[in-house]
Amino acid sequence: MPKKIAVLAGDGIGPEIVAEAIKVLSFLNNDMNLGLVFENALIGGAAYDAFGTPLPQQTLNLCKNADAVLLGAVGGPKWEPLAHAVRPERGLLGIRSELNLFSNLRPAILYPQLVDASTLKPEVVSGLDVMIVRELTGGIYFGQPRGVHVAENGERVGINTKIYSESEIRRIAHSAFKIAQKRHKKLCSVDKANVLEVTELWRQVMTEVGRDYPDVELSHMYVDNAAMQLVRAPKQFDVIVTTNMFGDILSDIAAMLTGSIGMLPSASLDANAKGMYEPIHGSAPDIAGQGTANPLATILSVAMMLRYTFNETAAAERIEQAVNAALDGKVRTADIYSEGMTKVSTSGMGDAVLNALKG
């Protein structure tokens, strides 16, 4: 049976970086007889322009029937004046919700070739390898009530609701503990239990689930301290599990430890390891169409897809080794360029990875 991948290039630099990832994946598909087939669809601003909605039904149907989804990026200033319900980001949130992609894996790995690209001292970040597990379908991004309304006194009031059920917390806890078991058996749960009752429950449930994993060392940390510790001493962490909003923020902090947000992939999984894979950076409309975007995060997202959804570990490792080889060859896109390196375009970086794959 063919394995179907829904390809959603999206907006901004999305089409450019996705093209390079597909170039790499297509080569491996033929070289290793992986049985992958690709089908394209619109999402985000591009979908709104074509259909008046950021998540057309045909796109959603494709994603539901596919084995995995590859996403570029959504959004841009062009669509910011739109009503909240039809902004490009609602398409992304809609897929996460409709496919029940509750477990978001965001690795922050500093490649040794890029130590000097980080703004932190080499001794602080060298060897960094942290996995952030972010709950993705609950919390303040989905909670009701929400919106902006006018109060009786005429003042505008904005409302968002942070809400988690015990089952939602328990589900992401099991996901995080299982990932910790495959790494260094250390899990830090990040919350704000001192002031938010919803994360007081989060801490309680994490502790309860932890009893099922006696081989994993569980710790707890408030989110403000966790943000500080990620910058002060990031290598103290192995796996971090946290809520939707906190994970959104902390993963971007972790991204900059690695030298560039353009280096970091992500996976969003359901209970059966069906997933959506995407770089964690945005659509970067300021450089869209210039051919300067870094495609490595998207290429590494494809490696995660091969590993987590298709169980093609050897293929995933080939991509990761090829990325390392390209970096060893001193090719760099603008975001990770330094003196003495060779600056290349988006397609140039894709070619470097492809050439490394070909040996």
ROROVO-406099 format. One line per 3 residues: their letters; for each residue x, y, z of N, C-alpha, C, O. Coordinates in pm, whole numbers, plus 50000, padded with zeros to 5 digits. Atoms other than C-alpha are relative to their C-alpha. Layout:
N
A	X,Y,Z,X,Y,Z,X,Y,Z,X,Y,Z  ...
***
This chain:
359
MPK	50084,49879,50000,50000,50000,50000,50087,50125,50000,50178,50137,50082  49924,49874,49997,50136,50345,49912,49975,50076,50130,49869,50066,50191  50012,49916,49879,50198,50580,50203,49982,50144,49953,50072,50203,49893
KIA	50035,49868,50053,50028,50911,50132,50045,50112,50093,50021,50107,50213  49960,49881,49927,50179,51242,50241,49926,50120,49942,49938,50149,49823  50064,49875,50041,49965,51556,50226,50103,50112,50013,50159,50133,50121
VLA	49898,49895,50003,50194,51844,50128,49930,50135,49997,49862,50169,49900  50064,49869,49988,50076,52187,50245,50111,50105,50010,50163,50131,50118  49888,49905,50003,50334,52446,50140,49968,50128,50076,50054,50183,50144
GDG	50041,49883,49922,50136,52738,50283,50044,50132,49941,50040,50152,49820  49976,49860,50036,50247,53100,50277,50147,50037,50018,50228,49958,50067  49866,49947,49976,50561,53313,50276,50108,49912,49940,50104,49880,49821
IGP	49891,50085,50046,50874,53102,50254,49960,49853,49991,50039,49769,49948  50045,50138,49998,50666,52786,50288,50026,49924,49871,50087,49817,49875  49977,50073,50125,50670,52689,49918,50148,49975,49970,50183,49872,49912
EIV	49857,50014,50030,51047,52744,49896,50064,49888,50082,50138,49805,50030  49936,50098,49913,51146,52533,50194,49940,49861,49982,50011,49761,49991  50064,50130,50023,50892,52258,50129,50053,49937,49872,50071,49815,49866
AEA	49947,50052,50125,51024,52223,49774,50133,49927,50022,50159,49824,49961  49871,50064,49972,51370,52141,49912,49982,49870,50079,50053,49772,50054  50025,50121,49922,51234,51890,50162,49946,49888,49911,49984,49772,49926
IKV	50056,50100,50092,51035,51714,49888,50109,49950,49905,50109,49833,49868  49889,50041,50086,51345,51711,49669,50084,49891,50068,50120,49791,50006  49923,50098,49922,51536,51526,49941,49920,49871,50021,49972,49761,50003
LSF	50082,50116,49971,51248,51296,50029,49972,49918,49873,49966,49795,49879  50025,50071,50125,51178,51209,49664,50119,49913,49961,50103,49801,49913  49881,50081,50030,51536,51095,49618,50003,49875,50087,50025,49765,50036
LNN	49998,50116,49910,51520,50870,49924,49887,49903,49967,49904,49782,49977  50115,50083,50035,51178,50743,49819,50036,49905,49886,50002,49787,49890  49958,50083,50113,51325,50617,49493,50118,49911,50036,50124,49795,49997
DMN	49878,50073,49969,51659,50511,49636,49976,49883,50095,50044,49781,50088  50025,50102,49899,51512,50308,49923,49865,49932,49983,49824,49852,50067  50130,50062,50029,51178,50211,49769,49906,50011,50119,49854,49911,50169
LGL	50080,49977,49880,50982,50369,50054,49850,49995,49975,49772,49981,50070  50143,50009,50031,50648,50365,49873,49920,50123,50038,49802,50112,50071  50068,49876,49964,50563,50730,49943,49938,50065,49877,49996,50063,49769
VFE	50063,49920,50105,50319,50932,49733,49964,50136,50060,49933,50146,50179  50021,49864,49953,50265,51308,49758,49878,50062,49932,49854,50041,49813  50113,49927,50057,49953,51519,49712,49996,50139,50063,50002,50152,50186
NAL	49993,49862,49954,49946,51898,49739,49862,50059,50025,49764,50021,49960  50124,49928,49973,49677,52123,49886,50034,50135,50062,50147,50158,50106  49981,49866,49948,49631,52482,50001,49958,50009,50146,49867,49939,50190
IGG	50034,49971,49861,49624,52606,50359,50040,50144,50029,50122,50202,49958  49959,49868,49955,49646,52940,50537,49952,50112,49910,49842,50107,49856  50036,49886,50082,49648,53267,50348,49977,49964,49855,49886,50017,49791
AAY	50017,50042,50139,49689,53098,50012,49863,49935,49980,49798,49956,49877  50132,50064,50008,49376,52892,50083,49889,50105,50012,49787,50097,49944  50100,49894,49985,49186,53202,50197,49984,50076,49868,49872,50106,49827
DAF	50007,49927,50127,49274,53383,49874,49923,49921,49894,49852,49979,49812  50064,50083,50102,49149,53089,49668,49857,49961,50035,49772,49951,49946  50128,50058,49961,48852,52968,49871,49925,50078,50107,49812,50042,50142
GTP	50067,49922,49896,48771,53231,50136,50005,49936,50138,49933,49978,50228  49983,50067,49871,48877,52999,50421,50143,49951,50011,50201,49907,49911  49862,50046,49987,49219,52909,50564,50013,49849,50003,50124,49796,49993
LPQ	49996,50147,49998,49123,52539,50583,49883,49946,49918,49779,49910,49973  50108,50052,50086,48914,52428,50284,49969,49854,50033,50056,49780,50081  50040,50137,49968,48720,52105,50324,50085,49898,49925,50117,49792,49978
QTL	49920,50095,50078,48922,51940,50046,50138,49980,50061,50195,49871,50054  49872,50012,49933,49244,52015,50233,49987,49913,50125,50069,49825,50150  50023,50079,49879,49103,51875,50556,49977,49854,49966,50029,49765,50035
NLC	50025,50140,50041,48978,51563,50379,50129,49931,49960,50153,49815,49997  49872,50057,50040,49320,51507,50223,50083,49964,50122,50141,49855,50130  49919,50024,49880,49490,51539,50561,49946,49883,50082,50023,49804,50136
KNA	50059,50111,49925,49245,51299,50726,50030,49866,49934,50046,49764,50002  49978,50126,50072,49304,51039,50454,50148,49969,49979,50182,49859,49936  49856,50022,50017,49683,51081,50445,50059,49929,50121,49999,49925,50229
DAV	49928,50063,49889,49932,50892,50658,50082,50101,50078,50111,50080,50196  49924,49894,49935,50127,51210,50736,49978,50129,49923,49937,50128,49808  50016,49868,50060,50118,51583,50666,50132,50074,50011,50193,50078,50119
LLG	49883,49912,49999,50413,51804,50568,49952,50142,49977,49891,50172,49875  50045,49861,50005,50349,52173,50636,50119,50094,49992,50221,50073,50057  49897,49897,50008,50557,52474,50539,49981,50104,50109,50041,50094,50216
AVG	50028,49895,49901,50428,52783,50720,49875,50075,49954,49839,50070,49836  50119,49923,50036,50119,53002,50731,50009,50142,50056,50079,50167,50155  50014,49865,49947,50042,53369,50775,50085,50103,49930,50171,50072,49847
GPK	49928,49887,50057,50173,53711,50684,49918,50126,50017,49797,50118,50039  50070,49873,49977,50084,54080,50713,49884,50023,49905,49791,50097,49938  50108,49984,50098,49864,54059,50404,49864,49961,50059,49761,50020,50024
WEP	50126,50055,49950,49602,53867,50603,49969,50045,50144,49868,50003,50201  50023,49956,49862,49632,54039,50943,49871,50079,50020,49812,50070,50127  50127,49927,49980,49330,54268,50883,49875,49910,50001,49766,49957,50035
LAH	50116,50088,50008,49104,53963,50840,49941,49974,50139,50009,49989,50240  50063,50043,49875,48856,53856,51107,50076,49881,50056,50129,49799,49982  49921,50103,49933,49015,53625,51362,49966,49860,49949,50055,49777,49934
AVR	50045,50135,50036,48810,53325,51249,50053,49953,49865,50054,49832,49839  49953,50041,50133,48954,53329,50895,50145,50039,49976,50191,50038,49861  49858,49974,50017,49314,53427,50959,50074,49869,49968,50028,49762,50006
PER	49928,50122,50041,49573,53184,50817,50029,49903,50114,50022,49782,50095  49964,50085,49888,49670,53055,51162,49885,49909,50043,49908,49802,50100  50115,50085,49963,49317,52921,51214,49999,49871,49918,49948,49769,49965
GLL	49988,50122,50078,49385,52672,50935,50092,49900,50067,50063,49781,50072  49905,50086,49930,49684,52536,51123,49939,49944,50128,49949,49824,50155  50063,50046,49876,49496,52520,51453,49887,49901,49969,49864,49807,50045
GIR	50109,50089,50037,49205,52356,51274,50048,49860,49969,49985,49762,50010  49946,50133,50032,49417,52071,51140,50044,49929,50127,50016,49811,50146  49956,50061,49875,49574,52011,51480,49881,49944,50078,49886,49834,50133
SEL	50118,50041,49926,49230,51993,51636,49926,49886,49931,49891,49788,49996  50077,50100,50074,49055,51791,51362,50071,49865,49995,50006,49761,49996  49925,50125,50005,49335,51533,51347,50041,49952,50139,50103,49847,50154
NLF	49969,50035,49861,49370,51528,51727,50150,49981,50020,50194,49884,50081  49854,50004,49988,49743,51599,51708,50040,50067,50131,50075,50185,50133  49989,49942,49866,49787,51649,52080,50143,50008,50052,50170,50082,50147
SNL	49864,50007,49946,50158,51575,52126,50098,50061,49901,50124,50005,49795  49908,49926,50086,50402,51825,51977,50143,49982,50049,50176,50019,50161  49860,50025,49965,50770,51724,51976,50087,50105,49932,50087,50119,49810
RPA	49913,49895,50054,51019,52007,51936,50142,49981,50053,50174,50028,50162  49861,50017,49957,51384,51904,51956,50079,50129,49981,50062,50200,49882  49905,49888,50012,51644,52173,52019,50140,49940,50008,50190,49910,50117
ILY	49868,50064,50009,51977,52034,51902,50098,50100,49941,50071,50161,49837  49896,49911,50053,52292,52239,51856,50103,49916,49926,50178,49840,49987  49901,50071,50080,52497,52099,51572,50138,50058,50031,50154,50179,50039
PQL	49867,49949,49960,52868,52121,51659,50057,50102,49903,50135,50188,49942  49949,49905,50100,52935,52307,51334,49945,50141,50020,49996,50237,49963  50068,49871,49986,52706,52589,51450,50013,50059,50140,49938,50149,50177
VDA	49983,49949,49864,52831,52650,51803,50019,50151,50000,49965,50221,50085  49972,49857,50004,52955,52993,51704,49880,50082,49953,49880,50205,49967  50118,49927,50045,52614,53082,51557,49906,50034,50114,49821,50123,50102
STL	50083,49970,49884,52452,53076,51899,50048,50128,50065,50167,50158,50064  49962,49877,49929,52444,53402,52092,50049,49971,50141,50095,50062,50210  49950,50038,49868,52532,53210,52410,50143,49948,49989,50188,49909,49881
KPE	49862,50047,49998,52884,53112,52513,50006,49852,49964,49918,49775,50002  49990,50141,50041,53004,52783,52363,49992,49902,50116,49931,49795,50103  50003,50094,49888,53053,52625,52705,49861,49982,50058,49834,49884,50127
VVS	50138,50011,49951,52686,52692,52784,49916,49912,49910,49829,49839,49959  50091,50067,50094,52535,52542,52469,50061,49881,49926,49987,49805,49864  49939,50112,50073,52787,52293,52326,49941,49868,50047,49934,49841,50167
GLD	50058,50129,49967,52627,51952,52311,49853,50004,50036,49798,49904,50082  50141,49986,49964,52275,52084,52363,49913,49901,49922,49924,49890,49800  50096,50093,50062,52004,51823,52295,49881,49989,50094,49880,49905,50184
VMI	50118,49994,49914,51666,51903,52453,49878,49968,49915,49868,50011,49801  50128,50025,50066,51323,51770,52358,49888,50066,50080,49869,50036,50197  50116,49937,49936,51022,51989,52438,49874,49931,49947,49849,49927,49827
VRE	50127,50063,50033,50690,51804,52446,49890,50097,50039,49868,50123,50158  50101,49895,49980,50410,52057,52407,49861,49944,49975,49834,49887,49869  50140,50037,50022,50042,51980,52457,49943,50094,49894,49966,50215,49900
LTG	50025,49922,50120,49887,52098,52134,49853,50027,49967,49824,50114,49885  50140,49984,50043,49509,52070,52119,49910,50053,50112,49789,50058,50095  50079,49944,49890,49398,52218,52452,50058,50132,50046,50133,50198,49974
GIY	49944,49879,49943,49476,52509,52677,49938,50127,49946,49827,50126,49892  50056,49868,50025,49430,52878,52613,49974,50027,49852,49894,50115,49820  50023,49976,50142,49446,52856,52232,49866,49945,49952,49817,49984,49846
FGQ	50126,50062,50040,49128,52650,52221,49887,50022,50100,49771,50000,50066  50100,49992,49894,48947,52724,52549,49889,50100,49971,49910,50202,49905  50117,49912,50010,48602,52881,52560,49955,50040,50141,49969,49960,50233
PRG	50026,49897,50101,48478,53145,52619,50126,50073,49956,50228,50072,50025  49891,49919,50054,48704,53362,52406,49941,50110,49915,49825,50103,49873  50044,49893,50090,48680,53681,52205,50016,50137,50062,50066,50152,50174
VHV	49998,49861,49956,48655,54058,52237,49857,50052,49995,49790,50042,49892  50136,49944,49999,48331,54221,52344,50002,50135,50070,50100,50173,50134  50012,49869,49939,48213,54559,52462,49916,49986,50127,49803,49937,50123
AEN	50068,50009,49871,48118,54579,52830,49891,50107,50010,49879,50193,49923  50111,49907,49981,47821,54773,52966,50048,50145,50007,49976,50237,49968  49947,49865,49990,48044,55073,53033,50064,50049,49870,50121,50158,49865
GER	49945,49962,50131,48154,55077,52667,50144,49963,49979,50198,49986,49871  49859,50039,50011,48503,54944,52735,50012,49863,49934,49936,49772,49964  49975,50129,50062,48637,54665,52516,50070,49906,50098,50160,49948,50172
VGI	49944,50101,49911,48722,54345,52703,50039,49877,49918,49958,49826,49841  49952,50120,50068,48932,54057,52570,50000,49882,50095,50040,49894,50211  50010,50118,49916,48878,53706,52700,50062,49879,49928,50029,49851,49813
NTK	49955,50133,50042,49073,53383,52656,49999,49911,50123,50026,49956,50234  50017,50092,49889,49023,53076,52871,50101,49888,49993,50109,49817,49893  49904,50110,49992,49298,52839,52977,49933,49886,50075,49905,49898,50194
IYS	50073,50111,49939,49133,52504,53044,50061,49868,49958,50092,49847,49840  49952,50135,50027,49261,52146,53072,49920,49901,50082,49897,49921,50201  50063,50110,49927,49077,51830,53163,50107,49903,50047,50218,49900,49994
ESE	49906,50099,49948,49244,51556,53362,50044,49904,49891,50162,49867,49885  49965,50095,50105,49231,51322,53061,50098,50060,49899,50186,49989,49850  49906,49935,50091,49409,51576,52839,50140,50003,50059,50239,49977,49989
IRR	49870,49993,49933,49688,51617,53092,50062,49860,50008,50181,49841,49983  49950,50137,49986,49717,51243,53150,50054,49948,49866,50156,49878,49863  49959,50047,50132,49743,51178,52776,50137,50055,49960,50223,49980,49915
IAH	49870,49941,50036,50030,51421,52717,50108,49956,50096,50225,49946,50058  49902,50048,49902,50200,51302,53035,50056,49865,49957,50177,49845,49958  49953,50132,50046,50216,50943,52908,50091,50015,49878,50194,49948,49869
SAF	49917,49978,50118,50353,51068,52575,50139,50048,50040,50239,49999,49988  49871,49944,49959,50627,51267,52748,50084,49899,50077,50205,49890,50055  49924,50100,49923,50725,50991,52990,50058,49893,49907,50171,49849,49928
KIA	49949,50101,50092,50758,50742,52703,50118,50053,49918,50212,49979,49890  49886,49939,50071,50984,50982,52514,50121,50008,50092,50233,49980,50050  49890,49993,49902,51192,51034,52829,50065,49864,50019,50186,49855,50037
QKR	49944,50135,49985,51233,50657,52860,50096,49965,49888,50190,49888,49907  49915,50028,50115,51391,50651,52515,50124,50089,49996,50213,50069,49914  49886,49910,49998,51634,50930,52603,50080,49977,50128,50133,49868,50149
HKK	49917,50012,49879,51806,50996,52938,49919,49989,50128,49972,50007,50237  50086,50030,49886,51508,50924,53164,49991,50116,50101,49988,50095,50222  50021,49880,49918,51473,51280,53292,49888,50082,49937,49894,50115,49818
LCS	50113,49923,50051,51147,51473,53258,49971,50116,50094,49953,50097,50215  50034,49880,49923,51081,51829,53373,49864,50051,49952,49849,50087,49836  50133,49947,50031,50716,51936,53384,49995,50147,50038,50024,50183,50152
VDK	49999,49855,49981,50675,52312,53345,49856,50051,50013,49771,50019,49930  50135,49950,49974,50371,52491,53488,50009,50138,50067,50116,50198,50072  50006,49879,49918,50262,52798,53686,49903,49973,50114,49808,50047,50138
ANV	50093,50051,49900,50099,52610,53970,49986,50091,50121,49893,50075,50201  50011,49910,49884,50165,52885,54222,49892,50106,49983,49847,50165,50082  50104,49898,50020,49910,53118,54059,49885,49955,49910,49781,50019,49907
LEV	50103,50046,50093,49710,52917,53802,49948,49864,50045,50021,49766,50047  50058,50126,49954,49472,52651,53928,50004,49892,49892,50021,49774,49923  49998,50098,50107,49463,52485,53587,50134,49927,49996,50138,49808,49966
TEL	49871,50068,50000,49835,52413,53612,50032,49939,50136,50126,49860,50148  49991,50076,49875,49801,52311,53975,49949,49858,49974,50008,49760,50021  50049,50132,50039,49589,52027,53836,50101,49931,49911,50124,49811,49924
WRQ	49896,50054,50089,49854,51978,53566,50109,49933,50082,50148,49820,50053  49892,50055,49918,50121,51924,53833,49954,49875,50074,50029,49778,50084  50053,50116,49928,49900,51686,54031,49993,49877,49910,50034,49768,49949
VMT	50015,50113,50091,49825,51468,53729,50136,49950,49952,50156,49830,49941  49866,50042,50041,50187,51468,53611,50064,49913,50108,50128,49813,50078  49943,50076,49889,50291,51344,53955,49936,49862,50008,50004,49762,50032
EVG	50070,50128,49995,50026,51072,53949,50047,49907,49887,50074,49790,49911  49956,50081,50113,50126,50950,53602,50144,49956,50019,50183,49847,49977  49860,50033,49977,50490,50958,53706,50021,49873,50079,50125,49808,50066
RDY	49988,50124,49922,50425,50669,53944,49999,49877,49910,50045,49770,49950  49998,50111,50096,50374,50451,53636,50134,49987,49930,50157,49890,49857  49870,49999,50067,50727,50535,53519,50111,50019,50105,50176,50124,50107
PDV	49901,49984,49892,50958,50471,53817,50143,50017,49950,50230,50063,50025  49865,49986,50055,51261,50466,53586,50028,50141,49950,50141,50171,49912  49982,49862,50048,51205,50832,53487,50001,50096,50119,49911,50093,50203
ELS	49990,49898,49895,51317,51113,53717,49913,50120,49961,49941,50188,49862  50092,49889,50027,51033,51370,53729,50032,50118,50091,50049,50104,50212  49985,49875,49924,51087,51731,53834,49896,50099,49951,49837,50081,49845
HMY	50096,49896,50035,50865,52039,53828,50070,50136,50005,50161,50158,50085  49939,49866,50002,50952,52400,53743,49895,50100,49953,49818,50071,49861  50088,49893,50046,50757,52724,53712,50052,50053,49866,50172,50054,49841
VDN	49964,49965,50136,50753,52858,53358,50095,50118,49993,50182,50122,49906  49909,49886,50005,50925,53188,53436,50143,49957,50033,50238,50004,49971  49868,50053,49968,51214,53002,53599,50053,49914,49887,50172,49918,49857
AAM	49956,50085,50111,51223,52754,53312,50055,50083,49885,50154,50046,49823  49950,49911,50105,51264,53038,53063,50139,50051,50034,50227,50056,49949  49868,49952,49956,51553,53175,53267,50104,49888,49994,50216,49910,49949
QLV	49906,50111,49997,51714,52832,53310,50039,49953,49860,50151,49906,49840  49966,50037,50137,51698,52761,52937,50112,50086,49945,50193,50041,49863  49893,49910,50044,51922,53060,52883,50123,49987,50090,50236,49999,50042
RAP	49889,50008,49905,52135,53016,53197,50077,49869,49992,50200,49869,49987  49936,50132,49998,52204,52641,53189,49911,49899,49928,49852,49813,49993  50097,50081,50072,52007,52468,52913,50027,49851,50003,49934,49771,49988
KQF	49967,50142,50005,52192,52137,52932,49954,49924,50124,49971,49802,50131  50058,50069,49885,52029,52062,53269,49874,49925,49960,49831,49834,50032  50125,50061,50045,51718,51962,53070,50027,49888,49901,50122,49893,49823
DVI	50002,50102,50103,51658,51647,52871,49866,50005,49927,49862,50038,49808  50134,49987,50055,51280,51632,52812,49920,50096,50087,49919,50084,50209  50090,49905,49934,51044,51918,52901,49859,49974,49950,49838,49961,49829
VTT	50141,50011,50041,50666,51872,52900,49924,50118,50058,49942,50153,50175  50070,49882,49952,50434,52169,52925,49874,50026,49918,49843,49954,49823  50128,49967,50062,50109,52332,52820,50020,50062,49862,50133,50090,49820
NMF	49997,49949,50137,50022,52465,52477,50070,50136,49991,50165,50151,49915  49942,49866,50008,50105,52832,52537,50143,50003,50052,50230,50062,49989  49865,49999,49946,50408,52773,52759,50096,49929,49904,50210,49973,49887
GDI	49915,50071,50094,50544,52523,52505,50031,50081,49877,50141,50072,49822  49980,49910,50113,50499,52773,52224,50114,50097,50029,50201,50118,49945  49899,49900,49963,50713,53027,52409,50136,49935,50027,50237,49981,49976
LSD	49873,50061,49961,50977,52796,52555,50073,49938,49881,50196,49941,49875  49934,50061,50115,51042,52618,52226,50066,50104,49911,50168,50076,49848  49934,49893,50076,51119,52951,52057,50125,50048,50072,50224,50082,50007
IAA	49878,49968,49925,51363,53034,52337,50106,49895,49971,50221,49929,49943  49905,50109,50025,51525,52694,52291,50056,50007,49858,50171,49973,49834  49956,49991,50138,51541,52754,51918,50121,50091,49984,50214,50060,49910
MLT	49891,49905,50016,51769,53052,51955,50129,49954,50067,50236,50006,50037  49878,50058,49942,52010,52853,52171,50080,49927,49893,50202,49913,49904  49936,50082,50103,52085,52651,51859,50062,50083,49889,50123,50028,49797
GSI	49939,49913,50100,52194,52951,51654,49902,50054,49899,49921,50165,49848  50100,49952,50095,51891,52978,51428,49872,49921,50015,49875,49798,50027  50129,50067,49998,51523,52901,51443,49978,49923,49870,49889,49838,49862
GML	50009,50069,50128,51572,52786,51083,50055,49860,50001,50051,49791,49899  49941,50134,49990,51738,52467,51211,49910,49898,50066,49944,49780,50070  50074,50088,49910,51459,52320,51419,49870,49946,49941,49783,50023,49899
PSA	50121,50065,50049,51195,52069,51307,49899,49979,50112,49927,50009,50228  50096,50040,49897,50882,51956,51486,49908,49892,49945,49892,49876,49824  50099,50103,50034,50632,51671,51491,49880,50020,50091,49895,50049,50210
SLD	50123,49996,49922,50269,51680,51604,49927,49869,49975,49885,49842,49863  50046,50137,50015,50135,51331,51670,49866,49976,50065,49830,50039,50165  50120,50048,49934,49804,51164,51742,50035,49873,50080,50152,49838,50093
ANA	49976,50117,49915,49763,50854,51959,50058,49883,49923,50114,49790,49983  49951,50110,50083,49858,50629,51664,50125,50037,49920,50162,49966,49827  49875,49953,50063,50172,50823,51557,49979,50054,49859,50076,50076,49787
KGM	50021,49920,50121,50004,50980,51255,50037,50142,50036,50003,50189,50144  49950,49871,49959,50162,51321,51242,50001,50106,49892,49996,50077,49773  49973,49885,50086,50198,51665,51094,50139,50050,50035,50173,50067,50152
YEP	49859,49964,49981,50557,51773,51045,50025,50136,49938,49984,50163,49825  49979,49863,50045,50672,52132,51013,50120,50061,50070,50153,50022,50182  49898,49923,49930,50961,52367,51089,49931,50089,50103,49815,50126,50086
IHG	50067,49920,49898,50896,52570,51402,50004,50149,49970,49935,50227,50036  49999,49858,50036,50980,52902,51236,49872,50037,49925,49796,49949,49885  50120,49953,50067,50710,53113,51076,50019,50015,49850,50112,49960,49791
SAP	50001,49986,50147,50638,53219,50720,50100,50103,49949,50122,50112,49829  49894,49904,50036,50904,53497,50723,49968,50079,49874,50045,50073,49778  50039,49931,50123,50721,53718,50472,50102,50103,49953,50104,50139,49836
DIA	49900,49900,50039,51008,53969,50477,50106,49945,49906,50170,50021,49834  49900,50057,50091,51233,53725,50291,49937,49903,49899,50009,49837,49823  50067,50091,50092,50971,53529,50096,50034,50034,49855,50034,50151,49817
GQG	49972,49982,50142,51061,53480,49731,50142,50040,49969,50177,50055,49852  49862,49955,50022,51423,53583,49781,50099,49884,49987,50214,49905,49949  49911,50115,50010,51567,53232,49791,50108,49998,50105,50215,49940,50082
TAN	49897,49995,49895,51753,53298,50116,49961,49920,50125,50042,49907,50216  50047,50070,49880,51545,53096,50366,50076,49869,50021,50123,49806,49926  49931,50123,49963,51702,52804,50549,49901,49883,49994,49802,49884,50069
PLA	50094,50112,50010,51532,52475,50447,50031,49884,50094,49960,49784,50092  49956,50116,49923,51712,52255,50699,49898,49956,50104,49885,49836,50129  50101,50040,49903,51437,52265,50961,49891,49916,49933,49840,49821,49993
TIL	50102,50076,50072,51189,52141,50700,50054,49865,49957,49983,49764,49965  49937,50128,50037,51429,51875,50575,50011,49909,50122,49989,49789,50111  49991,50081,49879,51484,51760,50933,49862,49959,50051,49848,49856,50118
SVA	50138,50041,49967,51106,51757,50984,49962,49875,49921,49892,49788,49973  50024,50120,50081,51091,51503,50701,50069,49879,50064,50015,49769,50063  49932,50110,49930,51346,51294,50890,49918,49953,50120,49908,49833,50145
MML	50086,50037,49888,51119,51305,51196,49879,49921,49950,49836,49826,50015  50113,50071,50058,50829,51195,50974,50036,49854,49972,49961,49762,50005  49957,50137,50031,51023,50893,50854,50019,49918,50127,49989,49799,50129
RYT	49973,50073,49875,51117,50802,51211,49872,49971,50078,49849,49857,50118  50111,50014,49907,50794,50860,51403,49873,49943,49938,49801,49868,50004  50122,50049,50062,50515,50788,51153,50024,49874,49917,49945,49780,49923
FNE	49978,50110,50093,50669,50549,50900,50098,49895,50051,50120,49793,49986  49904,50096,49941,50923,50373,51126,50113,49966,49904,50162,49853,49902  49888,50017,50093,51188,50419,50858,50124,50066,50061,50170,50170,50015
TAA	49890,49941,49924,51474,50481,51100,50124,50019,49914,50192,50121,49923  49879,49990,50084,51749,50412,50847,49991,50119,49906,50090,50190,49885  50017,49886,50090,51606,50666,50605,50013,50131,50076,50074,50226,50027
AER	49989,49878,49918,51571,50924,50883,50146,50030,50032,50189,50145,50025  49859,49981,49966,51931,50872,50985,50081,50045,49879,50176,50122,49893  49929,49955,50120,52047,50914,50627,49982,50150,49978,50077,50219,49942
IEQ	50023,49856,50015,51885,51258,50613,50079,50078,50105,50145,50176,50072  49929,49930,49893,52030,51362,50948,50150,50000,49975,50217,50101,50000  49857,50006,50032,52376,51245,50843,50034,50090,49882,50141,50150,49878
AVN	49976,49914,50116,52342,51430,50513,49999,50147,50039,50078,50225,49986  49999,49862,49949,52254,51753,50696,50133,50030,50069,50192,50136,50048  49870,49983,49936,52564,51705,50910,50111,50015,49898,50201,50099,49914
AAL	49897,49994,50103,52773,51646,50601,49997,50133,49926,50101,50189,49894  50010,49870,50066,52639,51959,50435,50059,50110,50087,50128,50199,50036  49943,49901,49909,52729,52163,50742,50151,49984,50010,50224,50083,50019
DGK	49855,50023,50000,53072,51999,50751,50064,50060,49875,50180,50102,49878  49950,49942,50124,53109,52121,50393,50000,50152,50000,50033,50215,49899  49994,49855,49979,53077,52476,50528,49905,50080,49912,49930,50197,49885
VRT	50103,49924,50071,52772,52568,50323,49901,50053,50103,49864,49983,50197  50087,49934,49903,52543,52809,50504,49900,50091,49928,49936,50161,49833  50094,49896,50040,52225,53002,50437,50028,50123,50085,50105,50118,50180
ADI	49965,49872,49938,52223,53364,50550,49983,50000,50152,50059,50066,50222  50028,49996,49857,52079,53295,50896,50107,49935,50084,50120,49966,50203  49894,50067,49924,52372,53071,50998,50138,50027,49941,50235,49960,49975
YSE	49873,49969,50067,52644,53227,50783,50097,50069,50095,50058,50151,50178  49893,49930,49931,52974,53330,50935,50121,50007,49906,50126,49936,49805  49884,49979,50085,53307,53441,50789,50075,49870,49977,50098,49792,50070
GMT	49929,50122,50036,53492,53167,50606,49910,49890,49947,49958,49789,49896  50095,50097,50052,53175,52979,50513,49961,50037,49856,49996,50144,49806  50053,49974,50134,53012,52952,50170,49851,50027,50011,49775,49938,50049
KVS	50142,49964,49990,52679,53136,50158,49926,49944,49878,49967,49964,49764  50078,50060,50108,52417,52950,49956,49854,50041,50012,49810,50091,50115  50143,49971,50004,52056,52996,49858,49922,49885,50064,49978,49784,50106
TSG	50087,50106,49950,51760,52794,49978,50019,49872,49920,50039,49765,49977  49982,50119,50085,51792,52559,49681,50143,49949,50006,50167,49829,49991  49860,50042,49986,52170,52556,49723,50021,49913,50122,50097,49816,50117
MGD	49989,50083,49881,52135,52420,50074,49931,49865,49978,49981,49761,50020  50067,50127,50034,51884,52161,49951,50089,49912,49914,50095,49791,49934  49910,50076,50086,52131,52058,49682,50117,49941,50080,50160,49829,50053
AVL	49889,50049,49919,52409,52025,49940,49959,49874,50078,50036,49778,50087  50049,50117,49927,52198,51784,50146,49978,49884,49902,50012,49769,49932  50026,50103,50100,52093,51595,49832,50130,49938,49952,50138,49816,49938
NAL	49871,50051,50045,52454,51562,49715,50064,49911,50105,50129,49811,50073  49947,50083,49891,52552,51428,50056,49928,49865,50004,49990,49762,50031  50076,50124,50004,52274,51170,50030,50049,49908,49888,50056,49786,49903
KG	49954,50077,50116,52401,51062,49691,50139,49946,50020,50184,49856,49948  49865,50049,49969,52745,51016,49841,50104,50047,49899,50222,50014,49912
***
